[in-house]
Amino acid sequence: MPVARAVVTGVQSLARNKVVRGLATTAVPVVIGAARERLPDAYRARNPIVAVTGLGGSGKTVLVHQACSRKRDYSPIEFESPTVEKQAWRTGLSGMRFRIVPGGDVAARRTGFEQLFHSEPVDGVVHVVADGLATARPGSTPQALDTSLSLDAYRALQREREVEDFRRTATHIASLVGASRKPIWLLIAVTKTDLLHPHVANDVVENYYSLTGHSPFAEALRDLRRQVGDGGLTTAVMPVYAIAQDFEFNGQRLATRGTDSDRDAKLDAFRHRLRHLTGQIS
């Protein structure tokens, strides 16, 4: 007890000392301020912001929705979203915050690119493609709604539009990389692969959309890498689908080959790849 009483007396004496009180008054706000500055960085590291881009109808919203909540009865929206959609998931202390940029010619698309790639930069990008199987919506280009097109002709047209869309997106990605103090990552998510034979789907991923592929899209991807350099941008590509669903165009149908278990496995792989790219897991 005498020792404890001596300690308390010593602390009280220090508290009454003007010099000590002055140092404390100066130091404590500095410590608190530094902690406050670190808190947003720590939260951002555990909950990165991801931009989701791609052609209208490619399946951006349904992919993110299913990755976050995995509801088998989800119905894709009929029209292009007029706003930048926000969704998120959490896993323990970490999570992911998605910002889905509209794919159509709407004002929110331009606003979304300006905000997410320039004024408030994101941590990474998921660019969604569908091997020409983007769903035609009301308000799509006249060519996409041309009822004289065959399914093969429609897919060829959509593949061309995918390349054009990616080249426009790539200009914003290049700006994002140039302004960032850390490497940026880009994941090419090839959706609707349930509509393809597994061997065809693998070939599409490896030889059409990958950095080493032989296609107009692969060339556009290499152009981006040449522009920003290998050190500033990490790229990856993977197959995924959110709903096992037939695809119809002008009376022609592609039947899904997907199952709920395979869909869930691919969504799990998609989530795992995102967590790896953001540094949440090694």
C-alpha positions as CSV (number, residue, x, y, z in Angstrom):
1,M,0.0,0.0,0.0
2,P,2.8,2.5,0.7
3,V,4.2,1.9,-2.8
4,A,0.8,2.4,-4.4
5,R,0.2,5.6,-2.4
6,A,3.6,6.9,-3.5
7,V,2.8,6.2,-7.2
8,V,-0.6,8.0,-6.9
9,T,1.1,11.0,-5.1
10,G,3.7,11.1,-7.9
11,V,1.1,11.2,-10.6
12,Q,-0.8,13.9,-8.9
13,S,2.3,16.0,-8.6
14,L,3.0,15.6,-12.3
15,A,-0.5,16.6,-13.1
16,R,-0.1,19.8,-11.1
17,N,3.2,20.7,-12.7
18,K,2.7,23.5,-15.3
19,V,5.4,22.3,-17.6
20,V,4.0,18.7,-17.7
21,R,0.4,20.1,-18.2
22,G,1.7,22.3,-21.1
23,L,3.4,19.4,-22.8
24,A,0.3,17.2,-22.4
25,T,-1.9,20.0,-23.8
26,T,0.3,20.2,-26.9
27,A,1.0,16.5,-27.4
28,V,-2.4,15.0,-26.9
29,P,-4.1,16.8,-29.8
30,V,-1.2,15.9,-32.1
31,V,-1.5,12.2,-31.2
32,I,-5.3,12.3,-31.6
33,G,-5.0,14.1,-34.9
34,A,-2.4,11.6,-36.2
35,A,-4.7,8.7,-35.2
36,R,-7.7,10.3,-36.9
37,E,-5.6,10.7,-40.1
38,R,-4.7,7.0,-40.0
39,L,-8.2,5.8,-39.3
40,P,-9.6,6.6,-42.8
41,D,-6.6,4.8,-44.4
42,A,-7.1,1.8,-42.2
43,Y,-10.8,1.6,-43.0
44,R,-10.1,2.1,-46.7
45,A,-7.6,-0.7,-46.7
46,R,-10.2,-3.1,-45.2
47,N,-13.0,-1.7,-47.3
48,P,-11.6,-0.7,-50.7
49,I,-13.7,1.0,-53.3
50,V,-14.1,-0.8,-56.6
51,A,-15.4,0.8,-59.9
52,V,-17.4,-1.6,-62.0
53,T,-17.4,-0.7,-65.7
54,G,-18.5,-2.3,-69.0
55,L,-21.0,-2.1,-71.8
56,G,-24.7,-1.8,-71.0
57,G,-26.4,-5.2,-70.7
58,S,-23.2,-7.0,-70.0
59,G,-24.4,-7.9,-66.5
60,K,-22.5,-5.6,-64.2
61,T,-25.3,-5.0,-61.7
62,V,-26.4,-8.6,-61.4
63,L,-22.8,-9.8,-61.0
64,V,-22.1,-7.4,-58.1
65,H,-25.5,-8.1,-56.6
66,Q,-25.0,-11.9,-56.7
67,A,-21.5,-11.6,-55.4
68,C,-22.7,-9.6,-52.5
69,S,-25.9,-11.5,-51.6
70,R,-26.3,-14.5,-53.9
71,K,-30.0,-14.6,-54.3
72,R,-31.1,-17.1,-56.9
73,D,-34.4,-15.4,-57.6
74,Y,-32.8,-12.1,-58.7
75,S,-34.2,-10.5,-61.9
76,P,-31.9,-8.3,-63.9
77,I,-33.2,-4.7,-64.5
78,E,-34.8,-4.0,-67.9
79,F,-33.4,-0.5,-68.3
80,E,-30.0,1.0,-67.9
81,S,-29.5,2.5,-64.4
82,P,-29.7,6.3,-64.4
83,T,-27.3,6.6,-61.5
84,V,-24.0,5.1,-60.2
85,E,-25.2,2.2,-58.2
86,K,-23.7,1.3,-54.8
87,Q,-23.4,-2.1,-53.3
88,A,-21.2,-3.7,-50.7
89,W,-20.3,-6.9,-48.9
90,R,-18.6,-7.5,-45.6
91,T,-16.6,-10.5,-44.4
92,G,-15.6,-10.2,-40.7
93,L,-13.7,-6.9,-40.3
94,S,-13.1,-6.4,-44.1
95,G,-15.4,-5.8,-47.1
96,M,-15.7,-4.3,-50.5
97,R,-17.6,-1.2,-51.7
98,F,-18.7,-1.3,-55.3
99,R,-19.6,1.7,-57.6
100,I,-21.3,0.5,-60.8
101,V,-20.9,2.9,-63.7
102,P,-23.8,2.9,-66.1
103,G,-22.9,1.4,-69.5
104,G,-25.4,3.4,-71.6
105,D,-25.2,6.9,-72.9
106,V,-26.5,8.6,-69.7
107,A,-25.3,11.6,-67.8
108,A,-24.5,9.4,-64.7
109,R,-21.9,7.6,-66.8
110,R,-19.9,10.7,-67.4
111,T,-20.3,11.8,-63.8
112,G,-19.3,8.4,-62.5
113,F,-16.1,8.3,-64.5
114,E,-15.2,11.9,-63.4
115,Q,-15.7,11.1,-59.8
116,L,-14.4,7.6,-59.5
117,F,-11.3,7.9,-61.7
118,H,-10.3,11.5,-61.2
119,S,-11.7,13.5,-58.3
120,E,-12.2,10.6,-55.8
121,P,-10.1,7.8,-57.2
122,V,-11.0,4.1,-56.6
123,D,-8.7,1.3,-55.6
124,G,-9.3,-1.0,-58.5
125,V,-11.6,-1.7,-61.5
126,V,-13.7,-4.6,-62.5
127,H,-14.4,-4.4,-66.2
128,V,-17.3,-6.6,-67.3
129,V,-17.5,-8.2,-70.7
130,A,-19.8,-10.9,-72.1
131,D,-18.3,-12.2,-75.4
132,G,-20.9,-10.3,-77.4
133,L,-23.8,-11.6,-75.3
134,A,-24.8,-8.2,-73.9
135,T,-28.6,-8.0,-73.5
136,A,-30.2,-5.5,-75.8
137,R,-32.3,-3.1,-73.8
138,P,-34.8,-0.3,-74.7
139,G,-32.7,2.6,-75.6
140,S,-29.8,0.5,-77.0
141,T,-28.3,1.5,-80.3
142,P,-30.5,0.9,-83.4
143,Q,-28.0,-1.7,-84.7
144,A,-28.4,-3.7,-81.5
145,L,-32.2,-3.7,-81.9
146,D,-32.1,-4.6,-85.6
147,T,-34.5,-7.4,-86.0
148,S,-32.9,-8.5,-89.3
149,L,-29.6,-9.5,-87.5
150,S,-28.8,-13.1,-86.8
151,L,-27.5,-14.0,-83.3
152,D,-24.0,-14.4,-84.8
153,A,-24.1,-11.0,-86.4
154,Y,-25.5,-9.5,-83.2
155,R,-22.6,-11.0,-81.2
156,A,-20.0,-9.7,-83.7
157,L,-21.5,-6.2,-83.4
158,Q,-21.5,-6.4,-79.6
159,R,-17.8,-7.5,-79.6
160,E,-16.9,-4.5,-81.6
161,R,-18.8,-2.3,-79.2
162,E,-17.0,-3.9,-76.2
163,V,-13.7,-3.0,-77.7
164,E,-14.8,0.6,-78.3
165,D,-16.2,0.8,-74.8
166,F,-13.0,-0.6,-73.2
167,R,-10.8,1.8,-75.1
168,R,-12.9,4.7,-73.8
169,T,-12.7,3.3,-70.3
170,A,-9.0,2.7,-70.6
171,T,-8.3,6.4,-71.0
172,H,-9.8,6.9,-67.5
173,I,-7.9,3.9,-66.1
174,A,-4.6,5.4,-67.4
175,S,-5.4,8.7,-65.6
176,L,-6.2,6.7,-62.5
177,V,-2.8,4.9,-62.6
178,G,-1.0,8.1,-63.4
179,A,-2.4,9.9,-60.4
180,S,-2.1,7.0,-57.9
181,R,0.7,6.6,-55.4
182,K,0.1,2.8,-55.4
183,P,-0.4,0.2,-58.1
184,I,-3.9,-0.1,-59.5
185,W,-5.5,-3.4,-60.5
186,L,-7.9,-4.3,-63.3
187,L,-9.9,-7.5,-63.3
188,I,-11.6,-8.4,-66.6
189,A,-14.7,-10.4,-65.6
190,V,-16.0,-12.5,-68.5
191,T,-19.7,-13.0,-67.7
192,K,-22.4,-15.2,-69.1
193,T,-19.9,-18.1,-69.5
194,D,-22.7,-20.5,-68.6
195,L,-23.9,-20.0,-72.2
196,L,-20.7,-21.4,-73.7
197,H,-19.2,-24.9,-73.8
198,P,-16.5,-25.1,-71.0
199,H,-13.7,-25.5,-73.6
200,V,-15.0,-22.5,-75.6
201,A,-15.3,-20.4,-72.4
202,N,-11.7,-21.2,-71.5
203,D,-10.6,-20.3,-75.0
204,V,-12.5,-17.0,-74.9
205,V,-10.9,-16.1,-71.5
206,E,-7.4,-17.1,-72.4
207,N,-7.2,-16.1,-76.1
208,Y,-9.7,-13.3,-76.6
209,Y,-9.7,-11.2,-73.3
210,S,-6.3,-11.9,-71.8
211,L,-3.2,-9.8,-72.1
212,T,-1.5,-12.5,-74.2
213,G,-4.6,-13.1,-76.4
214,H,-5.1,-12.6,-80.1
215,S,-8.0,-10.2,-80.6
216,P,-8.9,-6.6,-80.9
217,F,-9.8,-6.6,-77.2
218,A,-6.5,-8.1,-76.2
219,E,-4.7,-5.5,-78.3
220,A,-6.6,-2.7,-76.6
221,L,-5.6,-4.2,-73.2
222,R,-1.9,-4.3,-74.3
223,D,-2.2,-0.7,-75.5
224,L,-3.3,0.3,-72.0
225,R,-0.4,-1.6,-70.4
226,R,2.1,0.0,-72.8
227,Q,0.7,3.4,-71.9
228,V,0.9,3.0,-68.1
229,G,3.8,0.6,-67.7
230,D,3.9,-2.8,-66.1
231,G,4.6,-1.5,-62.6
232,G,1.5,0.7,-62.3
233,L,-1.2,-1.7,-63.3
234,T,-1.9,-5.3,-62.3
235,T,-4.3,-7.1,-64.7
236,A,-6.2,-10.3,-64.4
237,V,-9.0,-12.1,-66.3
238,M,-11.5,-14.7,-65.2
239,P,-14.8,-16.4,-66.2
240,V,-17.9,-15.9,-64.0
241,Y,-21.7,-15.8,-64.3
242,A,-24.3,-14.6,-61.9
243,I,-27.4,-16.4,-63.0
244,A,-27.9,-19.6,-65.0
245,Q,-30.2,-18.2,-67.7
246,D,-30.9,-18.7,-71.4
247,F,-30.0,-15.9,-73.8
248,E,-32.5,-14.9,-76.6
249,F,-32.2,-12.6,-79.5
250,N,-34.7,-12.3,-82.4
251,G,-36.2,-15.7,-81.7
252,Q,-32.8,-17.5,-81.5
253,R,-31.8,-19.0,-78.2
254,L,-28.6,-20.0,-76.5
255,A,-29.4,-22.5,-73.7
256,T,-27.6,-22.1,-70.4
257,R,-25.2,-24.9,-69.3
258,G,-25.0,-23.5,-65.8
259,T,-26.0,-24.9,-62.5
260,D,-26.5,-23.3,-59.1
261,S,-23.5,-25.1,-57.7
262,D,-21.2,-24.1,-60.5
263,R,-22.5,-20.6,-60.4
264,D,-21.8,-20.4,-56.6
265,A,-18.2,-21.8,-57.2
266,K,-17.5,-19.1,-59.8
267,L,-18.9,-16.4,-57.6
268,D,-16.7,-17.6,-54.7
269,A,-13.7,-17.6,-57.0
270,F,-14.6,-14.0,-58.1
271,R,-14.8,-12.8,-54.5
272,H,-11.5,-14.6,-53.7
273,R,-9.7,-13.0,-56.6
274,L,-11.0,-9.5,-55.6
275,R,-9.8,-10.0,-52.0
276,H,-6.4,-11.1,-53.4
277,L,-6.1,-8.1,-55.7
278,T,-7.0,-5.7,-52.9
279,G,-4.4,-7.3,-50.6
280,Q,-7.0,-8.6,-48.1
281,I,-5.6,-12.1,-48.5
282,S,-2.3,-13.3,-49.8
